[in-house]
Amino acid sequence: MSTPDIGIISGTPNTGLENSNKLVRAVDPILHYFKTDMSPFASMILTKGLSIGERDNSRLPKITGKQLLKKGYSNPKIEYFEDQVLNDTFSTTAPVTAAATTLTVSTTDDDYFKAGDMLLLTNANNQTERVRISTVATSTLTITNEDGTTRTAGITMTTSDKFYILEAPRAEDSTAWAIRTTKSANMYNYLESVSETWGLTDIKRATSHSTGDPKLEEKMKAYARFKEKLEKMILFGNRAIINSTTNPVYQNGGLFYHIEQYSDVEIRDFSGLSATRAEINSFISAVCKNGTPDKIMLCDSKWLDAINSLGYQFVQAPSFRLGEIGMNIQKISGPFGSVQLVYEPMFDRFKPYNGSAVIIDMNDIEWCHLAAKGVNLDIAEYPIIQADGATSEKGEWKGMVGVKLNTLKHMGWAKNLP
């Protein structure tokens, strides 16, 4: 008699003897598919963190909570204006003697001055002197004592010393001063068509899945990939348009494109600096004294390690509530407000940006999308029409979207931290 192909159990059945395929599988909710930690900046721009409600995979991520600045545009090219700060701090291009009656300045700076302006002269010995401008010529300011007499016993200055524009007192019944104001610079960016496809066969869609709905899983994984694309575009995108094809290809200029393109950003190279608390505080203070008091600082691991090693007593970690996905955010409080530290993995993955920290005023970033004539191309799910007889379902996350950086002077980049 042949041996039957069965297992004979002697004694009480247990999980070791039972066929493991019959056991109900214990599978965690697939929250990791959201991958918020891989796209922290995009997550903050879209949602200030994602709230998913119940932890049962019953719905896709929704934009919830406080929405950042957002606007629909009727053209893929978005244009705006920005004024530079009217400068009031200068250096002389030649040493100044105690009896000098002129100051020389750069030809790029002489338009800031007008006859009647009061100046505050300073030097390395902390001496100060108030003088009046009597006339302005190309790169040369003729100065007198404050009371209009000839200057003969003032302070001395070197080209390293600073002087400042003060007020401009007017004589009684005098004409108005000449106008000195800023010129608006035309800035622009493009919206970019970003998409990520997903799909599955009818057979997979009908097959029971231990982690829930297989269709939902594919959508969630595609959404995570989509957000990583947005993260890279927002950070490293290059403003450009390709016209060589039948249809133009618009590319959104990201954060670093604008930082390196324009001069208003505080950029500090730490390759020649020591990562001391004083140097880090100096950089943070230089950026945070402008704009709103609450900013974020995207950091790589080098910056987080450096800040942690310095033992900031005001580094605080917020409490996280059940049901929320967020980033590990810490906060440094200082004299000009607070800075939230957000780990940006892209800075570690992209070698040229190792040792980078970027401070961003979120109130100066606007999320833009194409919307006109009843068509809204903000991020949404779109079906992909299949050929007749197809036995699968496909779709994509898609949007004609981008960012507009309204005021770069409220932002800063510390790079090359060793």
CORVENZI-V93949 format. One record per pair of residues at least 24 apart in sequence whose ideal C-beta (glycine too) atoms are under 10 Angstrom apart, sorted by the first residue. I is the first residue (numbers start at 0). J is the second residue. Records with the same first field share a line. If there is no record, write none. Layout:
# CORVENZI-V93949
I = J ; J
This chain:
# CORVENZI-V93949
23 = 209
24 = 209 ; 210
25 = 209
26 = 208 ; 209 ; 210 ; 211
27 = 54 ; 210
28 = 53 ; 54 ; 55 ; 56 ; 57 ; 210 ; 211
29 = 56 ; 210 ; 211 ; 215 ; 216 ; 219 ; 220
30 = 54 ; 56 ; 219 ; 324
31 = 219 ; 220 ; 223 ; 324
32 = 56 ; 60 ; 210 ; 215 ; 216 ; 217 ; 218 ; 219 ; 220 ; 221 ; 222 ; 223 ; 224
33 = 59 ; 60 ; 219 ; 220 ; 222 ; 223 ; 226 ; 324
34 = 219 ; 220 ; 222 ; 223 ; 224 ; 226 ; 227 ; 230 ; 324 ; 344
35 = 60 ; 223 ; 226 ; 323 ; 324 ; 325 ; 326
36 = 324 ; 325 ; 326 ; 327 ; 342 ; 343 ; 344
37 = 223 ; 224 ; 226 ; 227 ; 230 ; 343 ; 344 ; 345 ; 348
38 = 223 ; 224 ; 225 ; 226 ; 227 ; 228 ; 229 ; 230 ; 231 ; 233 ; 234 ; 326 ; 343 ; 344 ; 345
39 = 226 ; 230 ; 295 ; 297 ; 325 ; 326 ; 327 ; 328 ; 341 ; 342 ; 343 ; 344 ; 345
40 = 226 ; 229 ; 230 ; 231 ; 233 ; 234 ; 253 ; 254 ; 295 ; 297 ; 326 ; 341 ; 343 ; 345 ; 357 ; 359 ; 361 ; 364 ; 402
41 = 225 ; 226 ; 227 ; 228 ; 229 ; 230 ; 231 ; 232 ; 233 ; 234 ; 366 ; 402
42 = 226 ; 229 ; 230 ; 324 ; 325 ; 326 ; 341
43 = 67 ; 295 ; 297 ; 325 ; 326 ; 328 ; 339 ; 341 ; 359 ; 361 ; 364
44 = 68 ; 69 ; 229 ; 230 ; 233 ; 359 ; 361 ; 364 ; 365 ; 366 ; 400 ; 402
45 = 69 ; 226 ; 229 ; 366 ; 377 ; 378 ; 400
46 = 324
47 = 325 ; 361
48 = 319 ; 323 ; 324 ; 325 ; 326 ; 328
49 = 226 ; 323 ; 324 ; 325
50 = 320 ; 322 ; 323 ; 324 ; 325
51 = 322 ; 323 ; 324
52 = 322 ; 323
53 = 322
54 = 321 ; 322 ; 324
55 = 211
56 = 210 ; 211 ; 212 ; 215 ; 216 ; 219
57 = 211 ; 212 ; 215
58 = 215
59 = 215 ; 218 ; 219 ; 222 ; 380 ; 396
60 = 218 ; 219 ; 222 ; 223 ; 226 ; 324
62 = 377 ; 378
63 = 323
64 = 323
66 = 366
67 = 361 ; 362 ; 364 ; 365 ; 366
68 = 361 ; 362 ; 363 ; 364 ; 365 ; 366 ; 367 ; 402 ; 403 ; 405
69 = 365 ; 366 ; 367 ; 368 ; 377 ; 400
70 = 365 ; 366 ; 367 ; 368 ; 370 ; 403
71 = 367 ; 368 ; 369 ; 370 ; 371 ; 374 ; 375 ; 376 ; 377
72 = 190 ; 365 ; 367 ; 368 ; 369 ; 370 ; 371 ; 376 ; 399 ; 401 ; 403
73 = 369 ; 370 ; 371 ; 372
74 = 189 ; 190 ; 369 ; 371
75 = 188 ; 189 ; 190 ; 191 ; 192 ; 240 ; 247 ; 249 ; 251 ; 367 ; 369 ; 376 ; 399 ; 401
76 = 187 ; 188 ; 189 ; 190 ; 238 ; 240 ; 249
77 = 186 ; 187 ; 188 ; 189 ; 190 ; 251 ; 365 ; 367 ; 369 ; 401 ; 402 ; 403
78 = 185 ; 186 ; 187 ; 188 ; 403
79 = 183 ; 184 ; 185 ; 186 ; 187 ; 188 ; 365 ; 403 ; 404 ; 405
80 = 182 ; 183 ; 184 ; 185 ; 186 ; 187 ; 405
81 = 181 ; 183 ; 184 ; 185 ; 186 ; 261 ; 263 ; 363 ; 404 ; 405 ; 406 ; 407 ; 408
82 = 180 ; 181 ; 182 ; 183 ; 184 ; 263 ; 406 ; 408
83 = 181 ; 182 ; 183 ; 184 ; 261 ; 262 ; 263 ; 407 ; 408
84 = 181 ; 263 ; 289 ; 408
85 = 111 ; 164 ; 179 ; 180 ; 181
86 = 111 ; 163 ; 164 ; 181
87 = 111 ; 118 ; 119 ; 162 ; 163 ; 164 ; 165
88 = 119 ; 161 ; 162 ; 163 ; 164
89 = 118 ; 140 ; 161 ; 162 ; 163 ; 164
90 = 156 ; 157 ; 158 ; 159 ; 160 ; 161 ; 162
91 = 120 ; 140 ; 156 ; 157 ; 158 ; 159 ; 160 ; 161 ; 162
92 = 138 ; 139 ; 158
93 = 138 ; 139 ; 156 ; 157 ; 158
94 = 155 ; 156 ; 157 ; 158 ; 159 ; 160
95 = 120 ; 122 ; 128 ; 130 ; 142 ; 150 ; 153 ; 154 ; 155 ; 156 ; 157 ; 158 ; 160 ; 162
96 = 150 ; 153 ; 154 ; 155 ; 156
97 = 128 ; 150 ; 151 ; 152 ; 153 ; 154 ; 155 ; 156
98 = 149 ; 150 ; 151 ; 152 ; 153 ; 155
99 = 130 ; 142 ; 150 ; 151 ; 153 ; 155 ; 156
100 = 130 ; 133 ; 140 ; 141 ; 142 ; 143 ; 144 ; 149 ; 150 ; 151 ; 153
101 = 133 ; 134 ; 136 ; 138 ; 139 ; 140 ; 141 ; 142 ; 150
102 = 130 ; 132 ; 138 ; 139 ; 140 ; 141 ; 142 ; 156 ; 162
103 = 138 ; 139 ; 140 ; 158
104 = 135 ; 137 ; 138 ; 139 ; 140 ; 162
105 = 138
106 = 137 ; 138
107 = 138
108 = 138 ; 140
109 = 135 ; 136 ; 137 ; 138 ; 139 ; 140
110 = 135 ; 137 ; 179
111 = 135 ; 164 ; 179
112 = 139 ; 140 ; 164 ; 167 ; 177 ; 179
113 = 140 ; 164 ; 167 ; 176 ; 177 ; 178 ; 179
114 = 140 ; 141 ; 167 ; 176 ; 177
115 = 166 ; 167 ; 168 ; 169 ; 170 ; 173 ; 176 ; 177
116 = 140 ; 142 ; 164 ; 165 ; 166 ; 167 ; 168 ; 176 ; 179
117 = 145 ; 163 ; 164 ; 165 ; 166 ; 167 ; 168
118 = 142 ; 145 ; 162 ; 163 ; 164 ; 165
119 = 161 ; 162 ; 163 ; 164 ; 165
120 = 153 ; 154 ; 155 ; 156 ; 160 ; 161 ; 162 ; 163
121 = 154 ; 156 ; 160 ; 161 ; 162 ; 163
122 = 154 ; 155 ; 156 ; 157 ; 159 ; 160 ; 161 ; 162
123 = 155 ; 156 ; 157 ; 159 ; 160
124 = 154 ; 155 ; 160
126 = 153 ; 154 ; 155 ; 156 ; 160
127 = 154 ; 162 ; 163
128 = 152 ; 153 ; 154 ; 155 ; 156 ; 162
129 = 153 ; 165
130 = 154 ; 162 ; 165
131 = 165 ; 167 ; 168
132 = 164 ; 167
135 = 177
184 = 261 ; 263
186 = 238 ; 252 ; 257 ; 260 ; 261 ; 403 ; 404 ; 405 ; 407
187 = 238 ; 252 ; 403
188 = 236 ; 238 ; 249 ; 250 ; 251 ; 252 ; 253 ; 256 ; 257 ; 365 ; 367 ; 401 ; 402 ; 403 ; 404
189 = 236 ; 238 ; 239 ; 240 ; 247 ; 248 ; 249 ; 250 ; 251 ; 252 ; 367 ; 399 ; 401
190 = 249 ; 250 ; 251 ; 367 ; 368 ; 369 ; 376 ; 398 ; 399 ; 400 ; 401 ; 402 ; 403
191 = 228 ; 229 ; 232 ; 233 ; 236 ; 238 ; 239 ; 248 ; 249 ; 250 ; 251 ; 252 ; 253 ; 398 ; 399 ; 400 ; 401 ; 402
192 = 246 ; 248 ; 249 ; 250 ; 251 ; 369 ; 376 ; 397 ; 398 ; 399 ; 400 ; 401
193 = 225 ; 226 ; 228 ; 229 ; 231 ; 232 ; 236 ; 251 ; 378 ; 396 ; 397 ; 398 ; 399 ; 400 ; 401
194 = 221 ; 225 ; 228 ; 378 ; 381 ; 395 ; 396 ; 397 ; 398 ; 399
195 = 220 ; 221 ; 222 ; 223 ; 224 ; 225 ; 226 ; 227 ; 228 ; 229 ; 394 ; 395 ; 396 ; 397
196 = 221 ; 224 ; 225 ; 381 ; 383 ; 393 ; 394 ; 395 ; 396 ; 397
197 = 221 ; 222 ; 224 ; 225 ; 380 ; 383 ; 392 ; 393 ; 394 ; 395 ; 396
198 = 383 ; 385 ; 389 ; 391 ; 392 ; 393 ; 394 ; 395
199 = 391 ; 392 ; 393 ; 394
200 = 389 ; 390 ; 391 ; 392
201 = 389 ; 390 ; 391 ; 392
202 = 390 ; 391
203 = 391 ; 392
204 = 390 ; 391 ; 392
214 = 392 ; 394
217 = 392 ; 393 ; 394
218 = 380 ; 394 ; 395 ; 396
221 = 380 ; 394 ; 395 ; 396
222 = 378 ; 380 ; 396
223 = 396
224 = 396
225 = 378 ; 395 ; 396 ; 397 ; 398
226 = 378 ; 396
227 = 344 ; 345
228 = 396
229 = 378 ; 396 ; 398 ; 400 ; 401 ; 402
230 = 343 ; 344 ; 345
231 = 345 ; 348 ; 349
232 = 400 ; 401 ; 402
233 = 345 ; 364 ; 366 ; 400 ; 401 ; 402
234 = 297 ; 343 ; 345 ; 346 ; 349 ; 352 ; 355 ; 357 ; 402
235 = 345 ; 349 ; 351 ; 352
236 = 401 ; 402
238 = 401
249 = 369 ; 399 ; 401
250 = 401
251 = 367 ; 399 ; 400 ; 401 ; 402 ; 403
252 = 401 ; 402 ; 403 ; 404
253 = 401 ; 402 ; 404
254 = 297 ; 357 ; 359 ; 364 ; 402 ; 404 ; 407 ; 410 ; 412
255 = 349 ; 351 ; 352 ; 355 ; 357 ; 412 ; 414
256 = 404
257 = 402 ; 403 ; 404 ; 407 ; 410
258 = 357 ; 404 ; 407 ; 410 ; 411 ; 412 ; 414
259 = 412
260 = 407
261 = 404 ; 407 ; 408
262 = 407 ; 408
263 = 289 ; 406 ; 407 ; 408 ; 409 ; 410
264 = 357 ; 358 ; 404 ; 407 ; 408 ; 409 ; 410 ; 411 ; 412
265 = 289 ; 358 ; 407 ; 408 ; 409 ; 410 ; 411 ; 412 ; 413
266 = 357 ; 410 ; 411 ; 412 ; 413 ; 414
267 = 356 ; 411 ; 412 ; 413 ; 414 ; 415 ; 416
268 = 354 ; 412 ; 413 ; 414 ; 415 ; 416
269 = 301 ; 302 ; 305 ; 354 ; 355 ; 356 ; 413 ; 414 ; 415 ; 416 ; 417
270 = 354 ; 414 ; 415 ; 416 ; 417
271 = 415 ; 417
272 = 413 ; 415 ; 416 ; 417
273 = 417
274 = 301 ; 302 ; 304 ; 305 ; 306 ; 308 ; 309 ; 354 ; 413 ; 416 ; 417
275 = 305 ; 309
276 = 305 ; 306 ; 308 ; 309 ; 310 ; 311
277 = 309
278 = 305 ; 413 ; 416
279 = 305 ; 306 ; 309 ; 311 ; 331 ; 356 ; 413 ; 416
280 = 309 ; 311 ; 331 ; 333 ; 334
282 = 356 ; 358 ; 411 ; 412 ; 413
283 = 331 ; 333 ; 334 ; 335 ; 336 ; 338 ; 356 ; 358 ; 411 ; 413
284 = 333 ; 334 ; 335
285 = 335 ; 358 ; 411 ; 413
286 = 335 ; 338 ; 357 ; 358 ; 359 ; 360 ; 408 ; 409 ; 410 ; 411 ; 412 ; 413
287 = 331 ; 333 ; 334 ; 335 ; 336 ; 337 ; 338 ; 358 ; 360 ; 409 ; 411
288 = 333 ; 334 ; 335 ; 336 ; 409
289 = 335 ; 360 ; 363 ; 406 ; 408 ; 409 ; 410 ; 411
290 = 335 ; 336 ; 358 ; 359 ; 360 ; 361 ; 362 ; 363 ; 406 ; 408 ; 409 ; 410
291 = 336 ; 360 ; 361 ; 362 ; 363 ; 409
292 = 332 ; 333 ; 335 ; 336 ; 337 ; 338 ; 360
293 = 330 ; 336 ; 337 ; 338 ; 339 ; 360 ; 361 ; 362
294 = 335 ; 336 ; 337 ; 338 ; 339 ; 358 ; 359 ; 360 ; 361 ; 362 ; 363 ; 409 ; 410 ; 411
295 = 326 ; 328 ; 330 ; 337 ; 338 ; 339 ; 340 ; 341 ; 343 ; 357 ; 358 ; 359 ; 360 ; 361
296 = 329 ; 330 ; 331 ; 338 ; 339 ; 340 ; 341 ; 343 ; 356 ; 357 ; 358 ; 359 ; 411 ; 413
297 = 339 ; 340 ; 341 ; 342 ; 343 ; 345 ; 346 ; 352 ; 355 ; 356 ; 357 ; 358 ; 359 ; 412
298 = 329 ; 338 ; 340 ; 341 ; 342 ; 343 ; 346 ; 347 ; 354 ; 355 ; 356 ; 357 ; 358 ; 413 ; 416
299 = 342 ; 343 ; 344 ; 345 ; 346 ; 347 ; 348 ; 349 ; 352 ; 353 ; 354 ; 355 ; 356 ; 357 ; 416
300 = 342 ; 343 ; 344 ; 346 ; 347 ; 353 ; 354
301 = 346 ; 347 ; 353 ; 354 ; 355 ; 356 ; 415 ; 416 ; 417
302 = 340 ; 342 ; 343 ; 346 ; 354 ; 355 ; 356 ; 357 ; 413 ; 416
303 = 327 ; 329 ; 340 ; 341 ; 342 ; 343 ; 356
304 = 416
305 = 354 ; 356 ; 416 ; 417
306 = 331 ; 340 ; 356
307 = 340
311 = 340
313 = 337
314 = 340
315 = 339
316 = 340
346 = 414
351 = 414 ; 415
352 = 412 ; 414 ; 415
353 = 414 ; 415 ; 416 ; 417
354 = 413 ; 414 ; 415 ; 416 ; 417
355 = 412 ; 413 ; 414 ; 415 ; 416
356 = 411 ; 412 ; 413 ; 414 ; 416
357 = 410 ; 411 ; 412 ; 413 ; 414
358 = 409 ; 410 ; 411 ; 412 ; 413
359 = 404 ; 409 ; 410 ; 411 ; 412
360 = 404 ; 405 ; 406 ; 407 ; 408 ; 409 ; 410 ; 411
361 = 409
362 = 405 ; 406 ; 409
363 = 403 ; 404 ; 405 ; 406 ; 407 ; 408 ; 409 ; 410
364 = 402 ; 403 ; 404 ; 405 ; 406 ; 409 ; 410
365 = 401 ; 402 ; 403 ; 404 ; 405
366 = 400 ; 401 ; 402 ; 403
367 = 399 ; 400 ; 401 ; 402 ; 403
368 = 398 ; 399 ; 400 ; 401
369 = 398 ; 399 ; 400 ; 401
370 = 399
374 = 399
375 = 399
376 = 400
